Amino acid sequence: MLSDYTKLLIAFKAIPQPKRVRTLMEISGYPHYENVCSNILKFYLNPNEEHNLGDLVLNSLIHLIDEDFRFDLDFEEIEVIRELRTINDKRLDILVLTNNYAIGIENKIFHHLHNDLADYSKTVNSYCYNTRKPVCIVLSLNKLTSPVDQNLILKNHFINITYDQLFQNIKKNIGSYLRSNNSVYVHHLTDFIRTLENLTNKTMEDRALLTFFRNNSEAVQELTDKFIEYTNSIYKKVNELNNILPSNEFAPSVHRQWIWDGRREGQKKVALVHDFKISDTYHIAIDTCVDINGWEIQLFGRNHQSDDYLYNTMCNDNDFLPKALDNYERNGRLIFDKFNIEVEISTVAQSLSELLNRIEDYKKRAEERSMITPAEVQ
């Protein structure tokens, strides 16, 4: 059985997970909002915008459909409209009007194709007077392959083009459009391309995961159940520790002894917590945590003042800690002790009891030296 689980994990690890550098669009949190992508497309589709890339994107798109497409930047007028109101009062993402073409573009990143393409087609055709030719495009992240989508596209005289097809054409054609005064907009366009290419790769990863889970669902479920069963048995050790150390054993120093279950907060650990009131001002806590990696006894202040008091006053007391402060691990908290998961609970209880006693002794010494007045102590 263990060898079967090993094979399962090896197969899972074999699923490609390429590392990628995040683009500016991904950092900003707008990697696949269709409106954002459509706004960017509108800008680059218009040869007259300040990107100084001329008809690069327009030609790269339309040449995928019509090899005879031509646009004369010096003589033709062009209009690029976003969110065009259609005949049936819907919204077409982009309409591009040149002297010879009316180009309707419906932009699809992840959403299903549930649009009224018949209405969109009629609207595009309504702009085709004189010699204008209609071109209707569904621009999608991935090829639309479902019979319903394909029938809808074909029936209404649309053509499905993927972003990958568009980007390949842009990359092929961009060399002749590069200028010293458009490097910034070339960078922006490149960022846009990489962002959507990352989304395509992510979709491929999702498909690989879907195939893996579909082919191994029973084994994955069995392994998951056993893992949950095992980790639950680990978390129960905190209850055993709680029973070994009665909550009244260290009264009145221990203000509260309780169990924190991190699973309720999405964390994979459980802790036995001891809260101390050194004074009205200084509240010190001990978390004795357990997870699959083992035990940690952590010491920390409940607020900034308490944390400062712990490290700069308590830990400077030569009798408080068994070792100098520099010898302890720190992760925002002082790690008083660590144990592997196989250790006897009595060993953890002994170390925790030592720390509880050290805090109790510290309080007594502090009161004797008048560092904390009796009136301050609860």
C-alpha atoms as a printed R data frame, in Angstrom:
    type eleno elety resid chain resno       x      y       z
1   ATOM     1    CA   MET     A     1   0.000  0.000   0.000
2   ATOM     2    CA   LEU     A     2   2.831  2.393   0.864
3   ATOM     3    CA   SER     A     3   4.430  1.773  -2.532
4   ATOM     4    CA   ASP     A     4   1.085  2.631  -4.180
5   ATOM     5    CA   TYR     A     5   0.975  5.936  -2.272
6   ATOM     6    CA   THR     A     6   4.579  6.613  -3.273
7   ATOM     7    CA   LYS     A     7   3.719  6.084  -6.934
8   ATOM     8    CA   LEU     A     8   0.712  8.374  -6.514
9   ATOM     9    CA   LEU     A     9   2.846 11.175  -5.051
10  ATOM    10    CA   ILE     A    10   5.501 10.744  -7.746
11  ATOM    11    CA   ALA     A    11   2.809 11.064 -10.425
12  ATOM    12    CA   PHE     A    12   1.463 14.202  -8.733
13  ATOM    13    CA   LYS     A    13   4.918 15.755  -8.533
14  ATOM    14    CA   ALA     A    14   5.393 15.056 -12.240
15  ATOM    15    CA   ILE     A    15   2.576 17.448 -13.173
16  ATOM    16    CA   PRO     A    16   4.289 20.502 -14.741
17  ATOM    17    CA   GLN     A    17   4.375 23.510 -12.443
18  ATOM    18    CA   PRO     A    18   6.492 26.052 -14.310
19  ATOM    19    CA   LYS     A    19   7.794 28.989 -12.340
20  ATOM    20    CA   ARG     A    20   6.899 32.312 -13.866
21  ATOM    21    CA   VAL     A    21   7.757 35.941 -13.231
22  ATOM    22    CA   ARG     A    22   4.609 37.875 -12.362
23  ATOM    23    CA   THR     A    23   3.630 40.616 -14.770
24  ATOM    24    CA   LEU     A    24   2.542 44.095 -13.724
25  ATOM    25    CA   MET     A    25  -1.071 43.191 -14.549
26  ATOM    26    CA   GLU     A    26  -0.865 40.159 -12.261
27  ATOM    27    CA   ILE     A    27   0.684 42.219  -9.475
28  ATOM    28    CA   SER     A    28  -2.074 44.812  -9.828
29  ATOM    29    CA   GLY     A    29  -4.731 42.112  -9.499
30  ATOM    30    CA   TYR     A    30  -6.206 42.522 -13.008
31  ATOM    31    CA   PRO     A    31  -4.834 39.532 -14.939
32  ATOM    32    CA   HIS     A    32  -8.061 38.394 -16.624
33  ATOM    33    CA   TYR     A    33 -10.777 41.008 -16.194
34  ATOM    34    CA   GLU     A    34 -12.371 41.156 -19.612
35  ATOM    35    CA   ASN     A    35 -13.090 44.886 -19.374
36  ATOM    36    CA   VAL     A    36  -9.437 45.607 -18.606
37  ATOM    37    CA   CYS     A    37  -8.263 43.434 -21.514
38  ATOM    38    CA   SER     A    38 -10.794 45.074 -23.843
39  ATOM    39    CA   ASN     A    39  -9.593 48.556 -22.840
40  ATOM    40    CA   ILE     A    40  -6.009 47.543 -23.637
41  ATOM    41    CA   LEU     A    41  -7.077 46.049 -26.957
42  ATOM    42    CA   LYS     A    42  -8.983 49.189 -27.890
43  ATOM    43    CA   PHE     A    43  -5.856 51.276 -27.296
44  ATOM    44    CA   TYR     A    44  -3.534 49.083 -29.365
45  ATOM    45    CA   LEU     A    45  -6.057 48.394 -32.139
46  ATOM    46    CA   ASN     A    46  -6.235 52.098 -32.909
47  ATOM    47    CA   PRO     A    47  -3.244 53.024 -35.119
48  ATOM    48    CA   ASN     A    48  -3.654 56.701 -34.199
49  ATOM    49    CA   GLU     A    49  -3.054 56.242 -30.448
50  ATOM    50    CA   GLU     A    50   0.221 57.424 -28.923
51  ATOM    51    CA   HIS     A    51   1.724 53.917 -28.737
52  ATOM    52    CA   ASN     A    52   3.420 54.639 -32.104
53  ATOM    53    CA   LEU     A    53   2.985 51.002 -33.118
54  ATOM    54    CA   GLY     A    54   0.731 51.942 -36.007
55  ATOM    55    CA   ASP     A    55  -1.460 49.154 -37.323
56  ATOM    56    CA   LEU     A    56   0.641 46.329 -35.775
57  ATOM    57    CA   VAL     A    57  -2.137 44.849 -33.628
58  ATOM    58    CA   LEU     A    58  -4.936 45.615 -36.092
59  ATOM    59    CA   ASN     A    59  -3.102 43.928 -38.974
60  ATOM    60    CA   SER     A    60  -1.962 41.017 -36.805
61  ATOM    61    CA   LEU     A    61  -5.585 40.321 -35.852
62  ATOM    62    CA   ILE     A    62  -7.424 40.784 -39.146
63  ATOM    63    CA   HIS     A    63  -4.793 39.027 -41.283
64  ATOM    64    CA   LEU     A    64  -5.716 35.845 -39.400
65  ATOM    65    CA   ILE     A    65  -9.086 36.072 -41.186
66  ATOM    66    CA   ASP     A    66  -8.518 38.114 -44.314
67  ATOM    67    CA   GLU     A    67  -5.110 38.023 -45.995
68  ATOM    68    CA   ASP     A    68  -6.233 40.919 -48.237
69  ATOM    69    CA   PHE     A    69  -6.855 43.296 -45.319
70  ATOM    70    CA   ARG     A    70  -5.102 46.612 -45.838
71  ATOM    71    CA   PHE     A    71  -5.124 49.792 -43.788
72  ATOM    72    CA   ASP     A    72  -3.546 52.983 -45.015
73  ATOM    73    CA   LEU     A    73  -2.506 54.983 -41.985
74  ATOM    74    CA   ASP     A    74  -1.861 58.092 -44.054
75  ATOM    75    CA   PHE     A    75  -5.241 58.277 -45.783
76  ATOM    76    CA   GLU     A    76  -7.813 56.210 -43.880
77  ATOM    77    CA   GLU     A    77  -9.877 57.254 -40.913
78  ATOM    78    CA   ILE     A    78 -10.442 54.797 -38.133
79  ATOM    79    CA   GLU     A    79 -12.786 54.660 -35.163
80  ATOM    80    CA   VAL     A    80 -12.529 52.169 -32.269
81  ATOM    81    CA   ILE     A    81 -15.613 51.998 -30.049
82  ATOM    82    CA   ARG     A    82 -15.869 50.236 -26.679
83  ATOM    83    CA   GLU     A    83 -19.108 48.818 -25.286
84  ATOM    84    CA   LEU     A    84 -21.085 49.573 -28.447
85  ATOM    85    CA   ARG     A    85 -24.851 49.613 -27.863
86  ATOM    86    CA   THR     A    86 -26.363 47.014 -30.207
87  ATOM    87    CA   ILE     A    87 -29.684 46.882 -32.046
88  ATOM    88    CA   ASN     A    88 -31.242 44.882 -29.194
89  ATOM    89    CA   ASP     A    89 -29.753 47.180 -26.545
90  ATOM    90    CA   LYS     A    90 -26.895 44.806 -25.630
91  ATOM    91    CA   ARG     A    91 -23.187 45.636 -25.539
92  ATOM    92    CA   LEU     A    92 -20.554 44.578 -28.058
93  ATOM    93    CA   ASP     A    93 -17.058 44.729 -26.542
94  ATOM    94    CA   ILE     A    94 -15.271 46.457 -29.446
95  ATOM    95    CA   LEU     A    95 -16.217 47.790 -32.880
96  ATOM    96    CA   VAL     A    96 -13.448 48.905 -35.245
97  ATOM    97    CA   LEU     A    97 -14.508 50.984 -38.240
98  ATOM    98    CA   THR     A    98 -12.154 51.589 -41.164
99  ATOM    99    CA   ASN     A    99 -12.966 52.789 -44.681
100 ATOM   100    CA   ASN     A   100 -13.363 49.207 -45.882
101 ATOM   101    CA   TYR     A   101 -14.205 47.144 -42.774
102 ATOM   102    CA   ALA     A   102 -16.578 46.993 -39.815
103 ATOM   103    CA   ILE     A   103 -14.880 44.692 -37.297
104 ATOM   104    CA   GLY     A   104 -16.874 43.465 -34.323
105 ATOM   105    CA   ILE     A   105 -14.930 41.817 -31.480
106 ATOM   106    CA   GLU     A   106 -16.442 39.910 -28.561
107 ATOM   107    CA   ASN     A   107 -13.737 39.337 -25.952
108 ATOM   108    CA   LYS     A   108 -13.844 36.057 -23.979
109 ATOM   109    CA   ILE     A   109 -11.305 35.222 -21.293
110 ATOM   110    CA   PHE     A   110 -12.949 32.632 -19.056
111 ATOM   111    CA   HIS     A   111 -16.709 33.213 -19.259
112 ATOM   112    CA   HIS     A   112 -18.960 30.970 -21.321
113 ATOM   113    CA   LEU     A   113 -20.169 32.180 -24.694
114 ATOM   114    CA   HIS     A   114 -23.726 33.083 -23.786
115 ATOM   115    CA   ASN     A   115 -23.858 36.293 -25.832
116 ATOM   116    CA   ASP     A   116 -26.457 37.203 -28.445
117 ATOM   117    CA   LEU     A   117 -24.171 36.786 -31.451
118 ATOM   118    CA   ALA     A   118 -27.119 37.194 -33.845
119 ATOM   119    CA   ASP     A   119 -27.722 40.685 -32.433
120 ATOM   120    CA   TYR     A   120 -23.997 41.475 -32.582
121 ATOM   121    CA   SER     A   121 -23.761 40.309 -36.198
122 ATOM   122    CA   LYS     A   122 -26.759 42.405 -37.278
123 ATOM   123    CA   THR     A   123 -25.257 45.419 -35.494
124 ATOM   124    CA   VAL     A   124 -21.888 45.032 -37.232
125 ATOM   125    CA   ASN     A   125 -23.639 44.612 -40.596
126 ATOM   126    CA   SER     A   126 -25.632 47.806 -39.978
127 ATOM   127    CA   TYR     A   127 -22.338 49.710 -40.289
128 ATOM   128    CA   CYS     A   128 -21.509 48.065 -43.643
129 ATOM   129    CA   TYR     A   129 -22.670 50.561 -46.197
130 ATOM   130    CA   ASN     A   130 -20.885 51.411 -49.442
131 ATOM   131    CA   THR     A   131 -17.871 49.081 -49.694
132 ATOM   132    CA   ARG     A   132 -17.493 48.177 -46.013
133 ATOM   133    CA   LYS     A   133 -17.017 44.489 -45.303
134 ATOM   134    CA   PRO     A   134 -18.206 42.928 -42.002
135 ATOM   135    CA   VAL     A   135 -15.771 40.915 -39.865
136 ATOM   136    CA   CYS     A   136 -17.097 39.304 -36.659
137 ATOM   137    CA   ILE     A   137 -14.638 37.815 -34.166
138 ATOM   138    CA   VAL     A   138 -14.882 35.970 -30.890
139 ATOM   139    CA   LEU     A   139 -11.438 36.514 -29.331
140 ATOM   140    CA   SER     A   140 -10.876 33.883 -26.648
141 ATOM   141    CA   LEU     A   141  -8.132 32.654 -24.357
142 ATOM   142    CA   ASN     A   142  -8.637 29.062 -25.532
143 ATOM   143    CA   LYS     A   143 -10.281 27.640 -28.627
144 ATOM   144    CA   LEU     A   144 -14.032 27.304 -28.144
145 ATOM   145    CA   THR     A   145 -14.650 23.644 -28.884
146 ATOM   146    CA   SER     A   146 -18.050 22.795 -27.428
147 ATOM   147    CA   PRO     A   147 -20.686 21.937 -30.080
148 ATOM   148    CA   VAL     A   148 -23.016 24.612 -28.689
149 ATOM   149    CA   ASP     A   149 -20.361 27.348 -28.943
150 ATOM   150    CA   GLN     A   150 -19.199 26.238 -32.372
151 ATOM   151    CA   ASN     A   151 -22.747 26.137 -33.715
152 ATOM   152    CA   LEU     A   152 -23.465 29.615 -32.294
153 ATOM   153    CA   ILE     A   153 -20.293 31.010 -33.881
154 ATOM   154    CA   LEU     A   154 -20.860 29.393 -37.274
155 ATOM   155    CA   LYS     A   155 -24.570 30.207 -37.433
156 ATOM   156    CA   ASN     A   156 -23.940 33.917 -36.869
157 ATOM   157    CA   HIS     A   157 -20.927 34.237 -39.175
158 ATOM   158    CA   PHE     A   158 -18.375 34.788 -36.414
159 ATOM   159    CA   ILE     A   159 -14.809 33.458 -36.416
160 ATOM   160    CA   ASN     A   160 -13.100 32.240 -33.262
161 ATOM   161    CA   ILE     A   161  -9.542 33.517 -32.863
162 ATOM   162    CA   THR     A   162  -7.408 32.746 -29.820
163 ATOM   163    CA   TYR     A   163  -5.112 35.186 -28.071
164 ATOM   164    CA   ASP     A   164  -2.239 32.831 -28.814
165 ATOM   165    CA   GLN     A   165  -2.875 33.168 -32.570
166 ATOM   166    CA   LEU     A   166  -2.989 36.955 -32.235
167 ATOM   167    CA   PHE     A   167   0.160 37.097 -30.129
168 ATOM   168    CA   GLN     A   168   2.106 34.848 -32.499
169 ATOM   169    CA   ASN     A   169   1.283 37.236 -35.334
170 ATOM   170    CA   ILE     A   170   2.224 40.281 -33.251
171 ATOM   171    CA   LYS     A   171   5.588 38.716 -32.353
172 ATOM   172    CA   LYS     A   172   6.205 37.878 -36.010
173 ATOM   173    CA   ASN     A   173   5.376 41.384 -37.213
174 ATOM   174    CA   ILE     A   174   6.632 43.644 -34.403
175 ATOM   175    CA   GLY     A   175  10.209 43.989 -35.669
176 ATOM   176    CA   SER     A   176   9.323 46.501 -38.374
177 ATOM   177    CA   TYR     A   177   7.269 48.589 -35.928
178 ATOM   178    CA   LEU     A   178   9.936 49.140 -33.261
179 ATOM   179    CA   ARG     A   179  10.987 52.751 -32.778
180 ATOM   180    CA   SER     A   180  13.076 54.572 -30.203
181 ATOM   181    CA   ASN     A   181  10.019 56.580 -29.135
182 ATOM   182    CA   ASN     A   182   7.664 53.653 -28.484
183 ATOM   183    CA   SER     A   183   9.701 51.432 -26.142
184 ATOM   184    CA   VAL     A   184   7.426 52.163 -23.160
185 ATOM   185    CA   TYR     A   185   4.313 51.046 -25.048
186 ATOM   186    CA   VAL     A   186   6.134 48.009 -26.419
187 ATOM   187    CA   HIS     A   187   6.876 47.081 -22.793
188 ATOM   188    CA   HIS     A   188   3.199 47.551 -21.840
189 ATOM   189    CA   LEU     A   189   2.105 45.385 -24.774
190 ATOM   190    CA   THR     A   190   4.649 42.713 -23.850
191 ATOM   191    CA   ASP     A   191   3.362 42.707 -20.259
192 ATOM   192    CA   PHE     A   192  -0.189 42.239 -21.553
193 ATOM   193    CA   ILE     A   193   0.902 39.353 -23.790
194 ATOM   194    CA   ARG     A   194   2.804 37.613 -20.984
195 ATOM   195    CA   THR     A   195  -0.134 38.011 -18.626
196 ATOM   196    CA   LEU     A   196  -2.543 36.200 -20.919
197 ATOM   197    CA   GLU     A   197   0.076 33.601 -21.861
198 ATOM   198    CA   ASN     A   198   0.438 32.870 -18.135
199 ATOM   199    CA   LEU     A   199  -3.315 32.394 -17.922
200 ATOM   200    CA   THR     A   200  -3.176 29.936 -20.829
201 ATOM   201    CA   ASN     A   201  -0.401 27.969 -19.122
202 ATOM   202    CA   LYS     A   202  -2.382 27.969 -15.883
203 ATOM   203    CA   THR     A   203  -5.367 26.549 -17.723
204 ATOM   204    CA   MET     A   204  -3.160 23.758 -19.070
205 ATOM   205    CA   GLU     A   205  -1.944 23.035 -15.523
206 ATOM   206    CA   ASP     A   206  -5.547 22.917 -14.328
207 ATOM   207    CA   ARG     A   207  -6.367 20.393 -17.034
208 ATOM   208    CA   ALA     A   208  -3.390 18.252 -16.006
209 ATOM   209    CA   LEU     A   209  -4.582 18.353 -12.397
210 ATOM   210    CA   LEU     A   210  -8.125 17.479 -13.472
211 ATOM   211    CA   THR     A   211  -6.842 14.462 -15.388
212 ATOM   212    CA   PHE     A   212  -4.691 13.363 -12.438
213 ATOM   213    CA   PHE     A   213  -7.505 13.641  -9.885
214 ATOM   214    CA   ARG     A   214 -10.031 12.011 -12.211
215 ATOM   215    CA   ASN     A   215  -7.728  9.035 -12.838
216 ATOM   216    CA   ASN     A   216  -6.701  8.676  -9.192
217 ATOM   217    CA   SER     A   217  -9.737  9.914  -7.257
218 ATOM   218    CA   GLU     A   218 -10.177  6.815  -5.069
219 ATOM   219    CA   ALA     A   219  -6.508  6.590  -4.119
220 ATOM   220    CA   VAL     A   220  -6.302 10.345  -3.456
221 ATOM   221    CA   GLN     A   221  -9.414 10.204  -1.260
222 ATOM   222    CA   GLU     A   222  -8.028  7.225   0.661
223 ATOM   223    CA   LEU     A   223  -4.693  8.963   1.206
224 ATOM   224    CA   THR     A   224  -6.454 12.194   2.234
225 ATOM   225    CA   ASP     A   225  -8.654 10.341   4.747
226 ATOM   226    CA   LYS     A   226  -5.645  8.595   6.281
227 ATOM   227    CA   PHE     A   227  -3.760 11.887   6.514
228 ATOM   228    CA   ILE     A   228  -6.696 13.595   8.253
229 ATOM   229    CA   GLU     A   229  -7.050 10.625  10.618
230 ATOM   230    CA   TYR     A   230  -3.361 10.750  11.462
231 ATOM   231    CA   THR     A   231  -3.210 14.518  12.011
232 ATOM   232    CA   ASN     A   232  -6.323 14.371  14.199
233 ATOM   233    CA   SER     A   233  -4.555 11.812  16.370
234 ATOM   234    CA   ILE     A   234  -1.667 14.288  16.698
235 ATOM   235    CA   TYR     A   235  -3.961 17.161  17.667
236 ATOM   236    CA   LYS     A   236  -5.534 15.023  20.419
237 ATOM   237    CA   LYS     A   237  -2.156 15.035  22.150
238 ATOM   238    CA   VAL     A   238  -2.890 18.630  23.204
239 ATOM   239    CA   ASN     A   239  -5.911 17.398  25.160
240 ATOM   240    CA   GLU     A   240  -3.702 14.799  26.852
241 ATOM   241    CA   LEU     A   241  -1.192 17.520  27.741
242 ATOM   242    CA   ASN     A   242  -4.024 19.644  29.134
243 ATOM   243    CA   ASN     A   243  -5.081 16.743  31.377
244 ATOM   244    CA   ILE     A   244  -1.512 16.224  32.635
245 ATOM   245    CA   LEU     A   245  -1.279 19.897  33.673
246 ATOM   246    CA   PRO     A   246  -4.428 20.842  35.660
247 ATOM   247    CA   SER     A   247  -5.349 24.479  35.080
248 ATOM   248    CA   ASN     A   248  -5.163 25.318  38.799
249 ATOM   249    CA   GLU     A   249  -1.678 23.939  39.385
250 ATOM   250    CA   PHE     A   250   0.056 27.248  38.759
251 ATOM   251    CA   ALA     A   251  -2.612 29.599  40.114
252 ATOM   252    CA   PRO     A   252  -2.669 32.481  40.722
253 ATOM   253    CA   SER     A   253   0.105 33.222  38.175
254 ATOM   254    CA   VAL     A   254  -1.667 31.529  35.287
255 ATOM   255    CA   HIS     A   255  -4.537 33.834  34.428
256 ATOM   256    CA   ARG     A   256  -6.035 31.370  31.918
257 ATOM   257    CA   GLN     A   257  -5.300 27.914  30.493
258 ATOM   258    CA   TRP     A   258  -7.118 26.973  27.294
259 ATOM   259    CA   ILE     A   259  -6.848 25.137  23.968
260 ATOM   260    CA   TRP     A   260  -6.527 27.042  20.703
261 ATOM   261    CA   ASP     A   261  -7.585 25.105  17.580
262 ATOM   262    CA   GLY     A   262  -5.866 26.685  14.588
263 ATOM   263    CA   ARG     A   263  -7.869 24.581  12.149
264 ATOM   264    CA   ARG     A   264 -10.776 26.972  12.629
265 ATOM   265    CA   GLU     A   265  -8.526 29.729  11.240
266 ATOM   266    CA   GLY     A   266  -7.130 27.707   8.354
267 ATOM   267    CA   GLN     A   267  -3.922 26.710  10.170
268 ATOM   268    CA   LYS     A   268  -2.667 23.177  10.630
269 ATOM   269    CA   LYS     A   269  -1.788 23.243  14.306
270 ATOM   270    CA   VAL     A   270  -3.366 23.125  17.762
271 ATOM   271    CA   ALA     A   271  -1.922 24.617  20.967
272 ATOM   272    CA   LEU     A   272  -2.320 24.502  24.721
273 ATOM   273    CA   VAL     A   273  -2.239 28.169  25.773
274 ATOM   274    CA   HIS     A   274  -1.206 29.652  29.130
275 ATOM   275    CA   ASP     A   275  -1.881 33.346  29.667
276 ATOM   276    CA   PHE     A   276  -0.028 35.168  32.436
277 ATOM   277    CA   LYS     A   277  -0.711 38.566  33.957
278 ATOM   278    CA   ILE     A   278   2.670 39.700  35.170
279 ATOM   279    CA   SER     A   279   0.928 42.986  35.935
280 ATOM   280    CA   ASP     A   280  -2.000 45.024  34.655
281 ATOM   281    CA   THR     A   281   0.318 46.199  31.874
282 ATOM   282    CA   TYR     A   282   2.345 43.118  30.967
283 ATOM   283    CA   HIS     A   283   0.580 40.019  29.612
284 ATOM   284    CA   ILE     A   284   2.796 37.069  28.698
285 ATOM   285    CA   ALA     A   285   1.635 33.904  26.927
286 ATOM   286    CA   ILE     A   286   2.934 30.400  26.249
287 ATOM   287    CA   ASP     A   287   1.727 28.411  23.235
288 ATOM   288    CA   THR     A   288   2.608 24.722  23.334
289 ATOM   289    CA   CYS     A   289   1.887 23.901  19.698
290 ATOM   290    CA   VAL     A   290   1.752 20.601  17.890
291 ATOM   291    CA   ASP     A   291   1.480 19.778  14.191
292 ATOM   292    CA   ILE     A   292   2.780 17.034  11.949
293 ATOM   293    CA   ASN     A   293   6.326 18.417  12.278
294 ATOM   294    CA   GLY     A   294   6.393 18.138  16.066
295 ATOM   295    CA   TRP     A   295   6.059 20.226  19.237
296 ATOM   296    CA   GLU     A   296   7.138 23.798  19.969
297 ATOM   297    CA   ILE     A   297   6.879 25.658  23.251
298 ATOM   298    CA   GLN     A   298   6.654 29.353  22.305
299 ATOM   299    CA   LEU     A   299   6.894 32.342  24.649
300 ATOM   300    CA   PHE     A   300   5.653 35.797  23.619
301 ATOM   301    CA   GLY     A   301   4.013 39.032  24.756
302 ATOM   302    CA   ARG     A   302   0.339 39.644  24.053
303 ATOM   303    CA   ASN     A   303   1.022 43.202  22.868
304 ATOM   304    CA   HIS     A   304   3.952 45.408  21.938
305 ATOM   305    CA   GLN     A   305   4.549 46.605  25.508
306 ATOM   306    CA   SER     A   306   4.477 43.054  26.825
307 ATOM   307    CA   ASP     A   307   6.786 41.805  24.087
308 ATOM   308    CA   ASP     A   308   9.251 44.590  24.881
309 ATOM   309    CA   TYR     A   309   9.072 43.760  28.589
310 ATOM   310    CA   LEU     A   310   9.613 40.041  27.909
311 ATOM   311    CA   TYR     A   311  12.783 40.474  25.843
312 ATOM   312    CA   ASN     A   312  14.311 43.546  27.443
313 ATOM   313    CA   THR     A   313  13.475 42.948  31.104
314 ATOM   314    CA   MET     A   314  12.446 39.358  31.864
315 ATOM   315    CA   CYS     A   315  15.041 37.746  29.596
316 ATOM   316    CA   ASN     A   316  17.757 39.976  31.100
317 ATOM   317    CA   ASP     A   317  17.093 38.353  34.458
318 ATOM   318    CA   ASN     A   318  19.922 35.809  34.688
319 ATOM   319    CA   ASP     A   319  17.708 33.308  36.528
320 ATOM   320    CA   PHE     A   320  14.740 33.417  34.184
321 ATOM   321    CA   LEU     A   321  15.983 31.390  31.196
322 ATOM   322    CA   PRO     A   322  18.283 28.355  31.500
323 ATOM   323    CA   LYS     A   323  20.343 29.620  28.544
324 ATOM   324    CA   ALA     A   324  21.333 33.042  27.266
325 ATOM   325    CA   LEU     A   325  18.707 34.693  25.046
326 ATOM   326    CA   ASP     A   326  20.928 34.460  21.934
327 ATOM   327    CA   ASN     A   327  20.820 30.657  22.137
328 ATOM   328    CA   TYR     A   328  17.085 30.485  21.431
329 ATOM   329    CA   GLU     A   329  15.391 30.345  18.055
330 ATOM   330    CA   ARG     A   330  13.119 33.260  17.251
331 ATOM   331    CA   ASN     A   331  10.275 33.434  14.734
332 ATOM   332    CA   GLY     A   332   8.598 36.492  16.193
333 ATOM   333    CA   ARG     A   333   8.341 34.381  19.344
334 ATOM   334    CA   LEU     A   334  10.937 32.828  21.601
335 ATOM   335    CA   ILE     A   335  11.120 29.055  21.003
336 ATOM   336    CA   PHE     A   336  11.735 27.722  24.514
337 ATOM   337    CA   ASP     A   337  11.840 24.064  23.451
338 ATOM   338    CA   LYS     A   338  11.202 21.749  20.504
339 ATOM   339    CA   PHE     A   339  10.427 18.036  20.248
340 ATOM   340    CA   ASN     A   340   9.746 15.582  17.452
341 ATOM   341    CA   ILE     A   341   6.287 14.128  17.132
342 ATOM   342    CA   GLU     A   342   7.263 10.728  18.572
343 ATOM   343    CA   VAL     A   343   8.325 12.130  21.969
344 ATOM   344    CA   GLU     A   344   6.417 11.089  25.090
345 ATOM   345    CA   ILE     A   345   3.884 13.715  26.158
346 ATOM   346    CA   SER     A   346   5.334 13.574  29.678
347 ATOM   347    CA   THR     A   347   8.584 14.985  28.258
348 ATOM   348    CA   VAL     A   348   6.723 17.943  26.761
349 ATOM   349    CA   ALA     A   349   4.807 18.417  30.016
350 ATOM   350    CA   GLN     A   350   8.044 18.447  31.992
351 ATOM   351    CA   SER     A   351   9.591 21.159  29.807
352 ATOM   352    CA   LEU     A   352   6.394 23.234  29.867
353 ATOM   353    CA   SER     A   353   6.137 22.882  33.660
354 ATOM   354    CA   GLU     A   354   9.704 24.135  33.928
355 ATOM   355    CA   LEU     A   355   8.841 27.255  31.965
356 ATOM   356    CA   LEU     A   356   5.660 27.841  33.975
357 ATOM   357    CA   ASN     A   357   7.681 27.574  37.201
358 ATOM   358    CA   ARG     A   358  10.321 29.929  35.863
359 ATOM   359    CA   ILE     A   359   7.662 32.568  35.184
360 ATOM   360    CA   GLU     A   360   6.219 32.024  38.679
361 ATOM   361    CA   ASP     A   361   9.684 32.410  40.247
362 ATOM   362    CA   TYR     A   362  10.394 35.472  38.155
363 ATOM   363    CA   LYS     A   363   7.226 37.169  39.414
364 ATOM   364    CA   LYS     A   364   8.219 36.532  43.009
365 ATOM   365    CA   ARG     A   365  11.710 37.929  42.478
366 ATOM   366    CA   ALA     A   366  10.331 40.938  40.654
367 ATOM   367    CA   GLU     A   367   7.941 41.704  43.501
368 ATOM   368    CA   GLU     A   368  10.706 41.311  46.062
369 ATOM   369    CA   ARG     A   369  12.902 43.763  44.157
370 ATOM   370    CA   SER     A   370   9.913 46.137  43.844
371 ATOM   371    CA   MET     A   371  10.138 45.935  40.073
372 ATOM   372    CA   ILE     A   372   6.389 45.224  40.233
373 ATOM   373    CA   THR     A   373   4.406 46.432  43.211
374 ATOM   374    CA   PRO     A   374   1.931 44.040  44.876
375 ATOM   375    CA   ALA     A   375  -0.890 46.414  43.924
376 ATOM   376    CA   GLU     A   376  -0.099 45.801  40.239
377 ATOM   377    CA   VAL     A   377  -0.351 42.028  40.530
378 ATOM   378    CA   GLN     A   378  -3.756 40.460  39.992
